[in-house]
Amino acid sequence: MKPISPARDPRIDAYIARSADFARPILTYLRELVHEACPAIEENLKWRMPSFEYKGLICGMAAFKQHCSFGFWKHDLVVGTPVPKPQSERRGMGEFGKITRIEDLPSRTKLIAYVKKAAKLNDAGVKTPKTKSPPKAPLSIPEDFATALRRNKAAATHFRAFSPSKQREYIEWLNEAKTEATRERRLATALEWIAEGKSRNWKYERC
């Protein structure tokens, strides 16, 4: 369902209304502050949470059972410092940790400045910096697998021709076996498939 007005989305009103008592004043405060900082802002419901957009996503907020969250889409560029911990280690969703009262947020002056900066970045068409995935550990072929490949020339030839990712799929499949019997069955199956030039997930690949 599309909002009646691009600036004020009734779905956000409903979201705030059904939030916990402690969360409603926080969400209302953030909503009004964002509109004040960027009058051209538009509201939306993204990932089932209130979001604010101006020439692209700017920021979003959410309410949970015991805390709220608020964060900028381009946090590092807006706030000026990288988030010190990875997402999995942060104190709640969003860059400002678990918010249980308005006082947990940066000052009003700072937040308004952040929203204005985020709007300027979108005005200039600045993209979100891409984060590089950490490099995977080098491939290490288990001894029993290496021995089996040496004894099967067809399998060894095809395995060497596989991409590193396809090689890794077989190695990880073997290493994930919980028992020795399971590992032996997987090793035999792997050799059969590899000798035929099949990848680990060949059944799901399109011809």
TANOR-V864017 format. One record per residue. N is the residue number from 1. SS is DSSP state (h for helix, s for strand, l for the rest). OMEGA is omega in whole degrees, 0 to 359 (none if undefined). NEAR is the number of other ideal C-beta (glycine too) atoms within 10 Angstrom. Layout:
n=N ss=SS omega=OMEGA near=NEAR
n=N ss=SS omega=OMEGA near=NEAR
This chain:
n=1 ss=l omega=182 near=7
n=2 ss=l omega=179 near=7
n=3 ss=l omega=179 near=16
n=4 ss=l omega=179 near=10
n=5 ss=l omega=180 near=9
n=6 ss=l omega=182 near=13
n=7 ss=l omega=181 near=12
n=8 ss=l omega=183 near=14
n=9 ss=l omega=180 near=21
n=10 ss=h omega=177 near=12
n=11 ss=h omega=177 near=16
n=12 ss=h omega=175 near=21
n=13 ss=h omega=181 near=15
n=14 ss=h omega=180 near=11
n=15 ss=h omega=181 near=21
n=16 ss=h omega=183 near=19
n=17 ss=h omega=182 near=9
n=18 ss=l omega=178 near=10
n=19 ss=l omega=181 near=20
n=20 ss=l omega=183 near=14
n=21 ss=h omega=183 near=6
n=22 ss=h omega=187 near=15
n=23 ss=h omega=186 near=22
n=24 ss=h omega=179 near=15
n=25 ss=h omega=179 near=14
n=26 ss=h omega=181 near=25
n=27 ss=h omega=179 near=22
n=28 ss=h omega=179 near=15
n=29 ss=h omega=181 near=17
n=30 ss=h omega=180 near=23
n=31 ss=h omega=181 near=20
n=32 ss=h omega=180 near=10
n=33 ss=h omega=180 near=18
n=34 ss=h omega=179 near=26
n=35 ss=h omega=179 near=17
n=36 ss=h omega=182 near=13
n=37 ss=h omega=181 near=21
n=38 ss=l omega=183 near=21
n=39 ss=l omega=181 near=10
n=40 ss=l omega=183 near=11
n=41 ss=l omega=175 near=21
n=42 ss=s omega=181 near=18
n=43 ss=s omega=178 near=23
n=44 ss=s omega=175 near=17
n=45 ss=s omega=184 near=16
n=46 ss=s omega=185 near=12
n=47 ss=l omega=179 near=8
n=48 ss=l omega=180 near=8
n=49 ss=s omega=179 near=15
n=50 ss=s omega=177 near=26
n=51 ss=s omega=182 near=19
n=52 ss=s omega=187 near=27
n=53 ss=s omega=172 near=19
n=54 ss=l omega=185 near=20
n=55 ss=l omega=183 near=13
n=56 ss=l omega=181 near=16
n=57 ss=s omega=178 near=17
n=58 ss=s omega=183 near=25
n=59 ss=s omega=180 near=28
n=60 ss=s omega=179 near=23
n=61 ss=s omega=181 near=25
n=62 ss=s omega=177 near=22
n=63 ss=s omega=177 near=21
n=64 ss=l omega=184 near=14
n=65 ss=l omega=186 near=8
n=66 ss=l omega=179 near=11
n=67 ss=l omega=174 near=21
n=68 ss=s omega=176 near=29
n=69 ss=s omega=178 near=21
n=70 ss=s omega=181 near=26
n=71 ss=s omega=179 near=18
n=72 ss=s omega=180 near=23
n=73 ss=l omega=180 near=18
n=74 ss=l omega=188 near=19
n=75 ss=h omega=185 near=20
n=76 ss=h omega=181 near=14
n=77 ss=h omega=182 near=15
n=78 ss=h omega=185 near=21
n=79 ss=h omega=175 near=19
n=80 ss=l omega=178 near=9
n=81 ss=l omega=179 near=8
n=82 ss=l omega=175 near=11
n=83 ss=l omega=186 near=14
n=84 ss=l omega=182 near=8
n=85 ss=l omega=176 near=9
n=86 ss=l omega=184 near=7
n=87 ss=h omega=184 near=9
n=88 ss=h omega=184 near=5
n=89 ss=h omega=181 near=8
n=90 ss=l omega=180 near=17
n=91 ss=l omega=180 near=12
n=92 ss=l omega=181 near=18
n=93 ss=l omega=181 near=19
n=94 ss=l omega=187 near=22
n=95 ss=l omega=184 near=21
n=96 ss=l omega=175 near=20
n=97 ss=l omega=180 near=15
n=98 ss=l omega=183 near=15
n=99 ss=s omega=180 near=25
n=100 ss=l omega=177 near=14
n=101 ss=l omega=183 near=11
n=102 ss=h omega=182 near=14
n=103 ss=h omega=178 near=8
n=104 ss=h omega=181 near=14
n=105 ss=l omega=171 near=18
n=106 ss=l omega=182 near=13
n=107 ss=l omega=180 near=9
n=108 ss=h omega=180 near=13
n=109 ss=h omega=181 near=8
n=110 ss=h omega=181 near=11
n=111 ss=h omega=178 near=21
n=112 ss=h omega=178 near=16
n=113 ss=h omega=179 near=15
n=114 ss=h omega=181 near=22
n=115 ss=h omega=179 near=24
n=116 ss=h omega=179 near=13
n=117 ss=h omega=179 near=17
n=118 ss=h omega=179 near=28
n=119 ss=h omega=179 near=23
n=120 ss=h omega=178 near=13
n=121 ss=h omega=178 near=21
n=122 ss=h omega=176 near=18
n=123 ss=h omega=183 near=11
n=124 ss=l omega=179 near=8
n=125 ss=l omega=180 near=8
n=126 ss=l omega=182 near=13
n=127 ss=l omega=176 near=10
n=128 ss=l omega=180 near=13
n=129 ss=l omega=179 near=11
n=130 ss=l omega=178 near=6
n=131 ss=l omega=181 near=8
n=132 ss=l omega=176 near=6
n=133 ss=l omega=179 near=6
n=134 ss=l omega=181 near=6
n=135 ss=l omega=179 near=6
n=136 ss=l omega=180 near=9
n=137 ss=l omega=180 near=7
n=138 ss=l omega=179 near=6
n=139 ss=l omega=176 near=10
n=140 ss=l omega=184 near=10
n=141 ss=l omega=179 near=14
n=142 ss=l omega=185 near=13
n=143 ss=h omega=182 near=8
n=144 ss=h omega=179 near=12
n=145 ss=h omega=179 near=21
n=146 ss=h omega=179 near=12
n=147 ss=h omega=180 near=12
n=148 ss=h omega=179 near=17
n=149 ss=h omega=179 near=21
n=150 ss=h omega=181 near=10
n=151 ss=l omega=181 near=9
n=152 ss=l omega=186 near=16
n=153 ss=h omega=180 near=10
n=154 ss=h omega=180 near=13
n=155 ss=h omega=181 near=21
n=156 ss=h omega=180 near=17
n=157 ss=h omega=180 near=13
n=158 ss=h omega=182 near=19
n=159 ss=h omega=178 near=21
n=160 ss=h omega=181 near=9
n=161 ss=h omega=179 near=11
n=162 ss=l omega=173 near=16
n=163 ss=l omega=179 near=9
n=164 ss=h omega=181 near=10
n=165 ss=h omega=179 near=11
n=166 ss=h omega=175 near=17
n=167 ss=h omega=182 near=18
n=168 ss=h omega=180 near=16
n=169 ss=h omega=179 near=16
n=170 ss=h omega=181 near=22
n=171 ss=h omega=181 near=16
n=172 ss=h omega=178 near=10
n=173 ss=h omega=178 near=16
n=174 ss=h omega=183 near=20
n=175 ss=h omega=180 near=12
n=176 ss=l omega=180 near=10
n=177 ss=l omega=184 near=14
n=178 ss=l omega=181 near=7
n=179 ss=l omega=180 near=8
n=180 ss=h omega=180 near=8
n=181 ss=h omega=178 near=9
n=182 ss=h omega=180 near=12
n=183 ss=h omega=180 near=18
n=184 ss=h omega=179 near=13
n=185 ss=h omega=180 near=12
n=186 ss=h omega=179 near=18
n=187 ss=h omega=179 near=19
n=188 ss=h omega=179 near=11
n=189 ss=h omega=180 near=14
n=190 ss=h omega=180 near=22
n=191 ss=h omega=180 near=20
n=192 ss=h omega=182 near=12
n=193 ss=h omega=182 near=17
n=194 ss=h omega=180 near=26
n=195 ss=h omega=178 near=17
n=196 ss=l omega=179 near=11
n=197 ss=l omega=183 near=14
n=198 ss=l omega=176 near=15
n=199 ss=l omega=181 near=18
n=200 ss=l omega=184 near=23
n=201 ss=l omega=185 near=10
n=202 ss=h omega=182 near=12
n=203 ss=h omega=183 near=8
n=204 ss=h omega=180 near=7
n=205 ss=l omega=178 near=9
n=206 ss=l omega=179 near=3
n=207 ss=l omega=none near=3
